Amino acid sequence: MMRMQKNRGPKRPQAVETFDAGKLELGEDFQDAECLLISEVKVLLEAQYESKKEESNFTPVYLKTLEYVQKFSRYTNRDTIKEVRALLKPTQLAPFECAQLGNLCCTEYDEIKSLVPSIGDKISDDDLDSLLKQMDSLKKYQA
C-alpha cells in the first residue's frame, strides 16, 4: 500500500552558516577545541586498535581513517610529535593554525602563508621560516 504525503507548501530556506578557515572563522564547534596533528590522531587510533584488536569489530570508517592517518602522518614517533608540539606551543597562533603548520609540512614561509592566510602578521617571516626549518629537520631525522 502506498501512502501519499500532503504537500505542505514550499520549504522555507534555512539559514546557512558560512565558515572561512582562511579568516579563522571555523564555527562554534571549534571555539574551544584543540586541533590535533594527523600524527597525533595516528598515535591515538593505533593505540585503540592495538588494545581492541581481538574484538575486531571496527567500523569501515574507523579502518579507513586509520589507513588515512598512517599514510599522511608526517611524524612517526611519539618523541618527535612531542617536539613538534613543543615548537608550536609558544607561538601566537591559534590551535587550528598550529595544526595546519604541523600537517602541511611546508618548507617555505610564503607557501604556508598562502595556504593558511590567517597566519598573516601573527608571526614574522623570519620566525616562521625558522619554525618551518626546525619542523622539517625533525621530520628528516626521526627514528
N, C-alpha and C positions, 0 to 999 in steps of 0.2 A: 504494500500500500504506500502510495506516495503522498507526502504532506506538502502542502503549498504554504509558503511563507507570505505573510501580508507585506505589502510594500509600505514601509513606514516613512516614506519620503526620502529626500536627498540626505546623504550623510553630511554632518557638519564637519568642516575641516578641523582637525585637531592641531593645536599649537605644536610646532616642531621646534625643538631646541637646536640651535646650531652651535657647534664647537669648533674651535680653531686651535689646534695644538701649536701652530706657529706663533700664536699670541699667548700661549699658555692658558687658553680657555678650554678646560677639559670637562667641565660639568661638576655637579655636586658630588658624584661618587668619588671623585679624585681630590676633593678638598683637603682631606687629612690622610690620604693614602700614601703609603711608602711604595715607591715603584722599584721593582726588582730587576736585576740584570738577568738576561737569559741564562747566564751561567749559574746564578743563584737558584733559579727555577729548576734547572737541571739537577742540581745537588738535592733539592727537596724531593723532586719526583723520583729520582733514582733511589733515595733512601726509603721512600714509601714503597717503591716497587720491590726492593730487596727484602723489606720486612714482611711483605704480604705476598711474596711470590708463590708460596704454597697454595694460597687460596685461588689464585689465577682467575679472579672474577673482575678483571679490569675492563672498563668500557672501551670501545673503539676510540672515542675521543681522547681518553687518557693516554692510550697507547700511541696515537698519532701525535699528541702533544709531546710525549716523551721522545718520540723519534725526532720531532722538530727541534727540541732544545738540545738534543745530543748532536744534531747536525750543525746547528748555528751557534753553539756555545763558543765564545771566543777564549775563555779561560778555563782550563781543565782541572786544576787542583784547587782545593779549598784555601790554601795559604795565599795563592795568587789572587783569588777572588777577594779575600780579606784585604790584601794590599791595594787592589783597585778601589775597593770601597773606601779605604782609608785615604787614598789620594783624592777622591771625590768629596768626601765629607766636609773638609774645611772651606770649600768653595761657596760662593754666594748664590749658587744655582739651585733651582727648585728640584725636588726629587725626580720629577719627570725628565728634566734636562740632564741630570746626572745619569739616569738610566739610559738615556739616548746616547750620551757620550760613551758609556761602557758597552753598549750593544752594537753601535755602528762601527766603532774602532777606526775612525778616520785618522789619517796621518797628517793632514793639512788643516790648519785652523780655519781657512776660508771655506773649506768643504763642509766642516761641521757647522759653521755659522750659516751656510746656505741651507743645510738640511734641518737645522734646529734654530730658526731665526729668533726665537725668544731669548736666546743667549745674548744677542745684541751687544749692549755695552756693559753687561754684568761682569765681564772678565776681560782683561786686556788681551790683545792678540799675542803678546809675548808670553803671558801666563798660560793662555790656552794652548799655545804651541808647546810650551814646556810640559804641560799636563799630558797632552796627546803623546809626546815622545816618551814620557815615563810609562804611560799605559802600554804603548807599543813595545817597549823593552820588556815589560812584564809578560806580554803575550809571547814574545820570541824566546824567552829564556825560562819558561816554566818546565818543570819536570814532568 
